[in-house]
Amino acid sequence: MNPIWGNLIGAGIVLMTVVFVAIWYWAWRPRHKRKFDAMARLPMHDTDEDDR
């Protein structure tokens, strides 16, 4: 196997790690807290509209 494949695979792993960390950082930013808290409470909303 050509040794260049090892370098390409390594670069791909580094790229995937950077993308993962960037998404993690985006999701945990403080400005998203209110929106994520509201979305977390959605399943707990009790609506009586289904019973009518």
C-alpha distance matrix in Angstrom:
0.0 3.8 6.4 8.6 7.6 9.2 12.1 12.6 12.8 15.1 17.2 17.6 18.8 21.2 22.4 23.2 25.0 27.0 28.0 29.0 31.1 32.7 33.8 35.1 37.0 38.5 39.6 41.3 43.2 47.0 48.0 46.3 48.3 51.4 49.4 47.2 50.3 52.2 49.3 49.2 52.9 52.8 52.3 55.4 57.7 60.5 61.7 64.7 64.1 62.3 65.4 67.8
3.8 0.0 3.8 5.4 6.0 8.0 9.9 10.7 11.9 13.9 15.4 16.4 18.1 19.8 21.0 22.3 24.1 25.7 26.9 28.3 30.2 31.5 32.9 34.4 36.0 37.4 38.9 40.5 42.2 45.9 46.9 45.5 47.6 50.7 48.8 46.8 50.0 51.9 49.2 49.2 53.0 52.9 52.7 55.8 57.9 60.8 62.1 65.1 64.4 62.9 66.1 68.3
6.4 3.8 0.0 3.8 5.3 5.6 7.1 9.1 10.4 11.4 13.1 14.8 16.1 17.4 19.1 20.7 21.9 23.5 25.1 26.5 28.0 29.5 31.2 32.4 33.8 35.5 37.1 38.5 40.0 43.8 44.9 43.7 45.7 48.9 47.3 45.3 48.4 50.5 48.0 47.9 51.7 51.8 51.8 54.7 56.9 60.0 61.3 64.5 64.0 62.6 65.8 68.1
8.6 5.4 3.8 0.0 3.8 5.4 5.2 6.3 8.7 9.9 10.6 12.3 14.4 15.4 16.5 18.4 20.1 21.2 22.6 24.4 25.9 27.0 28.8 30.3 31.6 33.0 34.8 36.4 37.7 41.5 42.4 41.3 43.5 46.6 44.9 43.1 46.4 48.3 45.8 46.0 49.8 49.8 50.0 52.9 55.0 58.1 59.3 62.6 61.9 60.6 63.9 66.1
7.6 6.0 5.3 3.8 0.0 3.8 5.4 5.0 6.0 8.4 9.7 10.4 12.2 14.1 15.1 16.3 18.2 19.8 20.9 22.3 24.3 25.6 26.9 28.4 30.1 31.4 32.9 34.6 36.2 40.0 40.9 39.5 41.6 44.7 42.8 40.9 44.1 45.9 43.3 43.4 47.2 47.1 47.1 50.1 52.2 55.2 56.4 59.6 59.0 57.5 60.8 63.0
9.2 8.0 5.6 5.4 3.8 0.0 3.8 5.5 5.2 6.1 8.6 9.9 10.6 12.3 14.2 15.4 16.5 18.4 20.0 21.1 22.6 24.4 25.9 27.0 28.6 30.3 31.7 33.1 34.8 38.5 39.8 38.4 40.3 43.6 42.0 39.9 42.9 45.0 42.6 42.4 46.2 46.4 46.4 49.2 51.5 54.6 56.0 59.3 58.9 57.5 60.7 63.0
12.1 9.9 7.1 5.2 5.4 3.8 0.0 3.8 5.5 5.0 6.1 8.5 9.9 10.5 12.2 14.2 15.3 16.5 18.3 19.9 21.1 22.5 24.4 25.7 26.9 28.6 30.3 31.7 33.1 36.8 37.9 36.8 39.0 42.2 40.7 38.8 42.0 44.1 41.8 41.9 45.7 45.9 46.2 49.0 51.1 54.3 55.7 59.1 58.6 57.4 60.7 62.9
12.6 10.7 9.1 6.3 5.0 5.5 3.8 0.0 3.8 5.4 5.1 6.1 8.7 9.9 10.4 12.2 14.2 15.3 16.4 18.3 20.0 21.0 22.6 24.3 25.6 26.9 28.6 30.4 31.7 35.5 36.3 35.1 37.4 40.4 38.7 36.9 40.2 42.0 39.6 39.9 43.6 43.6 43.9 46.9 48.8 52.0 53.2 56.5 55.9 54.7 58.0 60.1
12.8 11.9 10.4 8.7 6.0 5.2 5.5 3.8 0.0 3.8 5.4 5.0 6.2 8.7 9.8 10.5 12.3 14.3 15.3 16.4 18.4 19.9 21.1 22.5 24.3 25.7 27.0 28.7 30.5 34.2 35.2 33.7 35.7 38.9 37.1 35.0 38.2 40.1 37.6 37.6 41.4 41.5 41.5 44.4 46.6 49.7 51.0 54.3 53.8 52.5 55.7 58.0
15.1 13.9 11.4 9.9 8.4 6.1 5.0 5.4 3.8 0.0 3.8 5.4 5.1 6.2 8.6 9.9 10.6 12.4 14.3 15.3 16.6 18.4 20.1 21.1 22.5 24.4 25.9 27.1 28.8 32.5 33.8 32.6 34.5 37.8 36.4 34.3 37.3 39.5 37.3 37.2 41.0 41.4 41.6 44.3 46.5 49.7 51.3 54.7 54.3 53.2 56.4 58.7
17.2 15.4 13.1 10.6 9.7 8.6 6.1 5.1 5.4 3.8 0.0 3.8 5.5 5.1 6.1 8.6 9.8 10.5 12.3 14.2 15.4 16.4 18.4 19.9 21.0 22.5 24.4 25.9 27.1 30.9 31.9 30.8 33.0 36.2 34.7 33.0 36.2 38.2 36.1 36.3 40.1 40.4 40.9 43.7 45.7 49.0 50.3 53.8 53.3 52.3 55.7 57.8
17.6 16.4 14.8 12.3 10.4 9.9 8.5 6.1 5.0 5.4 3.8 0.0 3.8 5.4 5.0 6.1 8.6 9.9 10.5 12.2 14.3 15.3 16.6 18.3 19.9 21.0 22.6 24.4 26.0 29.7 30.6 29.1 31.4 34.4 32.6 30.8 34.1 35.9 33.5 33.8 37.5 37.6 38.0 40.9 42.8 46.1 47.3 50.7 50.1 49.1 52.4 54.5
18.8 18.1 16.1 14.4 12.2 10.6 9.9 8.7 6.2 5.1 5.5 3.8 0.0 3.8 5.4 5.1 6.1 8.6 9.9 10.5 12.3 14.2 15.4 16.4 18.2 19.9 21.1 22.6 24.5 28.2 29.4 27.9 29.7 33.0 31.5 29.3 32.4 34.5 32.2 32.1 35.9 36.2 36.5 39.2 41.4 44.6 46.2 49.5 49.3 48.1 51.3 53.7
21.2 19.8 17.4 15.4 14.1 12.3 10.5 9.9 8.7 6.2 5.1 5.4 3.8 0.0 3.8 5.5 5.1 6.2 8.7 9.9 10.6 12.3 14.4 15.3 16.4 18.3 20.1 21.2 22.6 26.3 27.6 26.6 28.5 31.9 30.6 28.7 31.8 34.1 32.1 32.1 35.9 36.5 37.0 39.6 41.7 45.1 46.6 50.1 49.9 49.1 52.3 54.6
22.4 21.0 19.1 16.5 15.1 14.2 12.2 10.4 9.8 8.6 6.1 5.0 5.4 3.8 0.0 3.8 5.4 5.1 6.2 8.6 10.0 10.6 12.4 14.2 15.3 16.5 18.5 20.1 21.3 25.1 25.9 24.8 27.1 30.2 28.7 27.0 30.4 32.3 30.2 30.6 34.4 34.7 35.4 38.1 40.0 43.4 44.7 48.2 47.7 47.0 50.3 52.4
23.2 22.3 20.7 18.4 16.3 15.4 14.2 12.2 10.5 9.9 8.6 6.1 5.1 5.5 3.8 0.0 3.8 5.5 5.1 6.1 8.7 9.8 10.6 12.2 14.2 15.3 16.5 18.4 20.2 23.9 24.8 23.2 25.3 28.4 26.7 24.7 28.0 29.9 27.6 27.8 31.6 31.8 32.3 35.1 37.0 40.3 41.8 45.2 44.8 43.9 47.2 49.4
25.0 24.1 21.9 20.1 18.2 16.5 15.3 14.2 12.3 10.6 9.8 8.6 6.1 5.1 5.4 3.8 0.0 3.8 5.4 5.0 6.2 8.5 10.0 10.5 12.2 14.2 15.4 16.5 18.4 22.1 23.5 22.1 23.9 27.2 26.0 23.9 26.9 29.2 27.2 27.1 30.9 31.6 32.1 34.6 36.7 40.1 41.8 45.3 45.3 44.5 47.6 50.0
27.0 25.7 23.5 21.2 19.8 18.4 16.5 15.3 14.3 12.4 10.5 9.9 8.6 6.2 5.1 5.5 3.8 0.0 3.8 5.4 5.2 6.1 8.7 9.8 10.4 12.2 14.3 15.4 16.6 20.3 21.5 20.5 22.7 25.9 24.8 23.2 26.3 28.5 26.8 27.1 30.8 31.5 32.5 34.9 36.8 40.3 41.9 45.4 45.2 44.7 48.0 50.1
28.0 26.9 25.1 22.6 20.9 20.0 18.3 16.4 15.3 14.3 12.3 10.5 9.9 8.7 6.2 5.1 5.4 3.8 0.0 3.8 5.5 5.1 6.2 8.6 9.8 10.5 12.3 14.4 15.6 19.4 20.0 18.7 21.0 24.0 22.4 20.9 24.2 26.1 24.1 24.7 28.4 28.7 29.7 32.4 34.1 37.6 38.9 42.4 42.1 41.5 44.9 46.9
29.0 28.3 26.5 24.4 22.3 21.1 19.9 18.3 16.4 15.3 14.2 12.2 10.5 9.9 8.6 6.1 5.0 5.4 3.8 0.0 3.8 5.4 5.3 6.1 8.6 9.9 10.7 12.4 14.5 18.1 19.3 17.5 19.3 22.5 21.1 19.0 22.1 24.3 22.2 22.3 26.1 26.7 27.4 29.9 31.9 35.3 36.9 40.5 40.4 39.7 42.9 45.2
31.1 30.2 28.0 25.9 24.3 22.6 21.1 20.0 18.4 16.6 15.4 14.3 12.3 10.6 10.0 8.7 6.2 5.2 5.5 3.8 0.0 3.8 5.5 5.0 6.0 8.5 9.9 10.6 12.3 15.9 17.5 16.3 18.0 21.5 20.6 18.7 21.6 24.1 22.6 22.5 26.2 27.3 28.3 30.4 32.4 36.0 37.8 41.4 41.5 41.1 44.3 46.5
32.7 31.5 29.5 27.0 25.6 24.4 22.5 21.0 19.9 18.4 16.4 15.3 14.2 12.3 10.6 9.8 8.5 6.1 5.1 5.4 3.8 0.0 3.8 5.4 5.1 6.1 8.6 10.1 10.8 14.6 15.4 14.5 16.9 20.0 18.9 17.6 20.8 22.9 21.6 22.2 25.7 26.5 28.0 30.2 31.8 35.4 36.9 40.6 40.4 40.3 43.5 45.5
33.8 32.9 31.2 28.8 26.9 25.9 24.4 22.6 21.1 20.1 18.4 16.6 15.4 14.4 12.4 10.6 10.0 8.7 6.2 5.3 5.5 3.8 0.0 3.8 5.4 5.0 6.1 8.7 10.2 13.8 14.4 12.6 14.9 17.9 16.3 14.7 18.1 20.0 18.2 18.9 22.5 23.1 24.4 26.8 28.4 32.0 33.4 37.0 36.8 36.6 39.9 41.9
35.1 34.4 32.4 30.3 28.4 27.0 25.7 24.3 22.5 21.1 19.9 18.3 16.4 15.3 14.2 12.2 10.5 9.8 8.6 6.1 5.0 5.4 3.8 0.0 3.8 5.5 5.2 6.3 8.8 12.2 13.7 12.0 13.4 16.8 15.9 13.8 16.6 19.1 17.7 17.6 21.3 22.4 23.6 25.6 27.5 31.1 33.0 36.6 36.8 36.6 39.6 41.9
37.0 36.0 33.8 31.6 30.1 28.6 26.9 25.6 24.3 22.5 21.0 19.9 18.2 16.4 15.3 14.2 12.2 10.4 9.8 8.6 6.0 5.1 5.4 3.8 0.0 3.8 5.5 5.3 6.3 10.0 11.5 10.8 12.5 16.0 15.6 14.2 16.9 19.5 18.7 19.0 22.4 23.7 25.4 27.1 28.8 32.5 34.3 38.0 38.2 38.3 41.4 43.4
38.5 37.4 35.5 33.0 31.4 30.3 28.6 26.9 25.7 24.4 22.5 21.0 19.9 18.3 16.5 15.3 14.2 12.2 10.5 9.9 8.5 6.1 5.0 5.5 3.8 0.0 3.8 5.6 5.6 9.2 9.5 8.4 11.0 14.0 13.0 12.2 15.4 17.3 16.5 17.4 20.7 21.6 23.6 25.5 26.8 30.5 32.0 35.7 35.6 35.9 39.1 40.9
39.6 38.9 37.1 34.8 32.9 31.7 30.3 28.6 27.0 25.9 24.4 22.6 21.1 20.1 18.5 16.5 15.4 14.3 12.3 10.7 9.9 8.6 6.1 5.2 5.5 3.8 0.0 3.8 5.7 8.7 9.3 6.9 8.8 11.9 10.8 9.0 12.2 14.4 13.3 13.8 17.3 18.3 20.1 22.0 23.5 27.2 28.8 32.6 32.7 32.8 35.9 37.9
41.3 40.5 38.5 36.4 34.6 33.1 31.7 30.4 28.7 27.1 25.9 24.4 22.6 21.2 20.1 18.4 16.5 15.4 14.4 12.4 10.6 10.1 8.7 6.3 5.3 5.6 3.8 0.0 3.8 6.3 8.5 7.1 7.6 11.3 11.5 9.7 11.9 14.8 14.5 14.4 17.6 19.4 21.2 22.5 24.2 27.9 29.9 33.6 34.1 34.4 37.3 39.4
43.2 42.2 40.0 37.7 36.2 34.8 33.1 31.7 30.5 28.8 27.1 26.0 24.5 22.6 21.3 20.2 18.4 16.6 15.6 14.5 12.3 10.8 10.2 8.8 6.3 5.6 5.7 3.8 0.0 3.8 5.5 5.8 7.3 10.6 11.1 10.6 12.8 15.3 15.6 16.1 19.0 20.7 23.0 24.2 25.4 29.1 30.9 34.6 35.0 35.6 38.6 40.4
47.0 45.9 43.8 41.5 40.0 38.5 36.8 35.5 34.2 32.5 30.9 29.7 28.2 26.3 25.1 23.9 22.1 20.3 19.4 18.1 15.9 14.6 13.8 12.2 10.0 9.2 8.7 6.3 3.8 0.0 3.8 5.4 5.4 8.3 10.1 10.1 11.3 13.8 15.0 15.5 17.7 19.8 22.4 23.0 24.0 27.7 29.6 33.3 33.9 34.9 37.6 39.3
48.0 46.9 44.9 42.4 40.9 39.8 37.9 36.3 35.2 33.8 31.9 30.6 29.4 27.6 25.9 24.8 23.5 21.5 20.0 19.3 17.5 15.4 14.4 13.7 11.5 9.5 9.3 8.5 5.5 3.8 0.0 3.8 5.6 7.1 8.2 9.6 11.2 12.8 14.1 15.4 17.4 18.9 21.9 22.8 23.2 26.9 28.3 32.0 32.3 33.4 36.3 37.7
46.3 45.5 43.7 41.3 39.5 38.4 36.8 35.1 33.7 32.6 30.8 29.1 27.9 26.6 24.8 23.2 22.1 20.5 18.7 17.5 16.3 14.5 12.6 12.0 10.8 8.4 6.9 7.1 5.8 5.4 3.8 0.0 3.8 5.7 5.5 6.1 8.5 10.1 10.7 12.1 14.5 15.8 18.6 19.8 20.4 24.2 25.6 29.4 29.6 30.4 33.4 35.0
48.3 47.6 45.7 43.5 41.6 40.3 39.0 37.4 35.7 34.5 33.0 31.4 29.7 28.5 27.1 25.3 23.9 22.7 21.0 19.3 18.0 16.9 14.9 13.4 12.5 11.0 8.8 7.6 7.3 5.4 5.6 3.8 0.0 3.8 5.5 5.3 6.0 8.5 9.9 10.4 12.4 14.5 17.2 17.7 18.7 22.4 24.3 28.0 28.7 29.6 32.2 34.0
51.4 50.7 48.9 46.6 44.7 43.6 42.2 40.4 38.9 37.8 36.2 34.4 33.0 31.9 30.2 28.4 27.2 25.9 24.0 22.5 21.5 20.0 17.9 16.8 16.0 14.0 11.9 11.3 10.6 8.3 7.1 5.7 3.8 0.0 3.8 5.6 5.2 6.2 8.7 9.9 10.9 12.7 15.9 16.2 16.4 20.1 21.7 25.3 25.9 27.2 29.8 31.4
49.4 48.8 47.3 44.9 42.8 42.0 40.7 38.7 37.1 36.4 34.7 32.6 31.5 30.6 28.7 26.7 26.0 24.8 22.4 21.1 20.6 18.9 16.3 15.9 15.6 13.0 10.8 11.5 11.1 10.1 8.2 5.5 5.5 3.8 0.0 3.8 5.5 5.2 6.3 8.6 10.1 11.0 14.2 15.3 15.4 19.1 20.3 24.0 24.2 25.2 28.2 29.6
47.2 46.8 45.3 43.1 40.9 39.9 38.8 36.9 35.0 34.3 33.0 30.8 29.3 28.7 27.0 24.7 23.9 23.2 20.9 19.0 18.7 17.6 14.7 13.8 14.2 12.2 9.0 9.7 10.6 10.1 9.6 6.1 5.3 5.6 3.8 0.0 3.8 5.4 5.0 6.1 8.7 10.0 12.6 13.9 14.9 18.6 20.3 24.1 24.5 25.1 27.9 29.8
50.3 50.0 48.4 46.4 44.1 42.9 42.0 40.2 38.2 37.3 36.2 34.1 32.4 31.8 30.4 28.0 26.9 26.3 24.2 22.1 21.6 20.8 18.1 16.6 16.9 15.4 12.2 11.9 12.8 11.3 11.2 8.5 6.0 5.2 5.5 3.8 0.0 3.8 5.5 5.0 6.4 9.0 11.5 11.8 12.9 16.5 18.7 22.4 23.3 24.1 26.6 28.6
52.2 51.9 50.5 48.3 45.9 45.0 44.1 42.0 40.1 39.5 38.2 35.9 34.5 34.1 32.3 29.9 29.2 28.5 26.1 24.3 24.1 22.9 20.0 19.1 19.5 17.3 14.4 14.8 15.3 13.8 12.8 10.1 8.5 6.2 5.2 5.4 3.8 0.0 3.8 5.4 5.3 6.6 10.0 10.4 10.4 14.2 15.8 19.5 20.1 21.2 23.8 25.5
49.3 49.2 48.0 45.8 43.3 42.6 41.8 39.6 37.6 37.3 36.1 33.5 32.2 32.1 30.2 27.6 27.2 26.8 24.1 22.2 22.6 21.6 18.2 17.7 18.7 16.5 13.3 14.5 15.6 15.0 14.1 10.7 9.9 8.7 6.3 5.0 5.5 3.8 0.0 3.8 5.4 5.3 8.1 9.9 10.4 14.1 15.6 19.3 19.6 20.1 23.0 24.9
49.2 49.2 47.9 46.0 43.4 42.4 41.9 39.9 37.6 37.2 36.3 33.8 32.1 32.1 30.6 27.8 27.1 27.1 24.7 22.3 22.5 22.2 18.9 17.6 19.0 17.4 13.8 14.4 16.1 15.5 15.4 12.1 10.4 9.9 8.6 6.1 5.0 5.4 3.8 0.0 3.8 5.6 7.0 8.2 10.1 13.6 15.9 19.6 20.5 20.6 23.2 25.5
52.9 53.0 51.7 49.8 47.2 46.2 45.7 43.6 41.4 41.0 40.1 37.5 35.9 35.9 34.4 31.6 30.9 30.8 28.4 26.1 26.2 25.7 22.5 21.3 22.4 20.7 17.3 17.6 19.0 17.7 17.4 14.5 12.4 10.9 10.1 8.7 6.4 5.3 5.4 3.8 0.0 3.8 5.7 5.4 6.7 10.3 12.8 16.5 17.8 18.2 20.5 22.8
52.8 52.9 51.8 49.8 47.1 46.4 45.9 43.6 41.5 41.4 40.4 37.6 36.2 36.5 34.7 31.8 31.6 31.5 28.7 26.7 27.3 26.5 23.1 22.4 23.7 21.6 18.3 19.4 20.7 19.8 18.9 15.8 14.5 12.7 11.0 10.0 9.0 6.6 5.3 5.6 3.8 0.0 3.8 5.4 5.4 9.0 10.6 14.3 15.0 15.3 17.9 20.1
52.3 52.7 51.8 50.0 47.1 46.4 46.2 43.9 41.5 41.6 40.9 38.0 36.5 37.0 35.4 32.3 32.1 32.5 29.7 27.4 28.3 28.0 24.4 23.6 25.4 23.6 20.1 21.2 23.0 22.4 21.9 18.6 17.2 15.9 14.2 12.6 11.5 10.0 8.1 7.0 5.7 3.8 0.0 3.8 5.6 8.2 10.3 13.7 14.7 14.1 16.5 19.2
55.4 55.8 54.7 52.9 50.1 49.2 49.0 46.9 44.4 44.3 43.7 40.9 39.2 39.6 38.1 35.1 34.6 34.9 32.4 29.9 30.4 30.2 26.8 25.6 27.1 25.5 22.0 22.5 24.2 23.0 22.8 19.8 17.7 16.2 15.3 13.9 11.8 10.4 9.9 8.2 5.4 5.4 3.8 0.0 3.8 6.2 9.3 12.6 14.5 14.4 16.1 18.9
57.7 57.9 56.9 55.0 52.2 51.5 51.1 48.8 46.6 46.5 45.7 42.8 41.4 41.7 40.0 37.0 36.7 36.8 34.1 31.9 32.4 31.8 28.4 27.5 28.8 26.8 23.5 24.2 25.4 24.0 23.2 20.4 18.7 16.4 15.4 14.9 12.9 10.4 10.4 10.1 6.7 5.4 5.6 3.8 0.0 3.8 6.2 9.8 11.4 12.1 14.0 16.3
60.5 60.8 60.0 58.1 55.2 54.6 54.3 52.0 49.7 49.7 49.0 46.1 44.6 45.1 43.4 40.3 40.1 40.3 37.6 35.3 36.0 35.4 32.0 31.1 32.5 30.5 27.2 27.9 29.1 27.7 26.9 24.2 22.4 20.1 19.1 18.6 16.5 14.2 14.1 13.6 10.3 9.0 8.2 6.2 3.8 0.0 3.8 6.6 9.1 9.7 10.8 13.3
61.7 62.1 61.3 59.3 56.4 56.0 55.7 53.2 51.0 51.3 50.3 47.3 46.2 46.6 44.7 41.8 41.8 41.9 38.9 36.9 37.8 36.9 33.4 33.0 34.3 32.0 28.8 29.9 30.9 29.6 28.3 25.6 24.3 21.7 20.3 20.3 18.7 15.8 15.6 15.9 12.8 10.6 10.3 9.3 6.2 3.8 0.0 3.8 5.5 6.9 8.4 10.2
64.7 65.1 64.5 62.6 59.6 59.3 59.1 56.5 54.3 54.7 53.8 50.7 49.5 50.1 48.2 45.2 45.3 45.4 42.4 40.5 41.4 40.6 37.0 36.6 38.0 35.7 32.6 33.6 34.6 33.3 32.0 29.4 28.0 25.3 24.0 24.1 22.4 19.5 19.3 19.6 16.5 14.3 13.7 12.6 9.8 6.6 3.8 0.0 3.8 5.4 5.4 6.9
64.1 64.4 64.0 61.9 59.0 58.9 58.6 55.9 53.8 54.3 53.3 50.1 49.3 49.9 47.7 44.8 45.3 45.2 42.1 40.4 41.5 40.4 36.8 36.8 38.2 35.6 32.7 34.1 35.0 33.9 32.3 29.6 28.7 25.9 24.2 24.5 23.3 20.1 19.6 20.5 17.8 15.0 14.7 14.5 11.4 9.1 5.5 3.8 0.0 3.8 5.4 5.5
62.3 62.9 62.6 60.6 57.5 57.5 57.4 54.7 52.5 53.2 52.3 49.1 48.1 49.1 47.0 43.9 44.5 44.7 41.5 39.7 41.1 40.3 36.6 36.6 38.3 35.9 32.8 34.4 35.6 34.9 33.4 30.4 29.6 27.2 25.2 25.1 24.1 21.2 20.1 20.6 18.2 15.3 14.1 14.4 12.1 9.7 6.9 5.4 3.8 0.0 3.8 5.6
65.4 66.1 65.8 63.9 60.8 60.7 60.7 58.0 55.7 56.4 55.7 52.4 51.3 52.3 50.3 47.2 47.6 48.0 44.9 42.9 44.3 43.5 39.9 39.6 41.4 39.1 35.9 37.3 38.6 37.6 36.3 33.4 32.2 29.8 28.2 27.9 26.6 23.8 23.0 23.2 20.5 17.9 16.5 16.1 14.0 10.8 8.4 5.4 5.4 3.8 0.0 3.8
67.8 68.3 68.1 66.1 63.0 63.0 62.9 60.1 58.0 58.7 57.8 54.5 53.7 54.6 52.4 49.4 50.0 50.1 46.9 45.2 46.5 45.5 41.9 41.9 43.4 40.9 37.9 39.4 40.4 39.3 37.7 35.0 34.0 31.4 29.6 29.8 28.6 25.5 24.9 25.5 22.8 20.1 19.2 18.9 16.3 13.3 10.2 6.9 5.5 5.6 3.8 0.0
